[in-house]
Amino acid sequence: MAKAKFAVSTLLAKLLFILAAALLTGFLTVLFARFLGRYISPIFAAATGVALAVTISLWFSQAMKHPPFLLSGTSPLVAGLCAGLGVYISRVWLP
């Protein structure tokens, strides 16, 4: 018999790690956006909060040796900047 490529426990562990990373990113986004919103415009605060949260979460996941498969070769800083720019564009250009 052929050996299974992925075991159920491996898939469950990856799913749990993705869920934990998503919760960390969401928590950090709200924390940074609220904190920065006191000092700068809410549009810039949201974009900067997302950029910081994505950067920190990706650095953390790379330190744990479990980066998301689409971002495995990407710099955390570049991913954070792209995410922050995307939020800024969506908040400014979309009604």
N, C-alpha and C positions, 0 to 999 in steps of 0.2 A: 504494500500500500504506500501511496505517496504521502509524505509528511505534510501536514497542513501548514500553509505559509504563515497564517496568523492564528494564534490561539485566542480563545474567547477572553482569557484573563489579560492578554496583551492588549487587545482592543478595548477592553473595559478600563485598563489603566490609562491608555491614551485618551480615551473619552473623559475620564476623570481629570486628567491633567489639563485638557483643553477647557473644561468647565471652570477649573480653578483659575486658569490664566484669564479667562473672560471676566470672571468676577473681580479679579485683581485689577484688570484694566478699567472696568466700570467704576469700581470704588475710587481708584486714583483719579479718574477723569472728573468725577463729581467733586472730590476733595480739592484738586488743583483749580478747577473752574470756579468754585465758590471762593477759594482763597484769593485767586487773582482777580476775580470780579470786583473786589473791593478797591483795587488800585488801577485797573485798566478797563477799557470798554468790554461789555459782555461778549461781543463777537470775538474779540481777540482773546479774551479769557477762555472761552470754550475751545477755540482752536489750539491755544497753547496748552490747555489742560489735556486735550486728547493727544497732542504730540508728546508731551511728557509721559503720559500714562502708557502709550504704546511703546515708547523707547524703553522705559523701565521694565515693562512686562516682557519685552523681547530680550533685553539683556538678562533678565532673570531666567527666562526659559532656555537661553543659550548657555547660561552658567549651569543649569540642571541637565544639560545635554539633551534637551527635548524641544528644539525649535519647531514651529509649525512647518509642515513639509513644503509649503509654498514660499516660505521666508527663510529657508535653511541657509542660503548663501548671501542673505541681505544684511547690510549693516543696520543695527538697531536705530542709529541716528537717522539714516535715510528713510527707514520705514516710519519713524515718528514724524519726520518732516513732511512726508507725503500724506500721512493721515491728518496732520494738522492743517495742511494746505487744502485737503479735500473738505474738511469741516468748515474752514473759512469760506471757501468757494460756495459751498451749499448754503451757508447762513447768509451770505451777502447777496448772491445772485438768484436764489430761489425765493419765492414769496413766502 
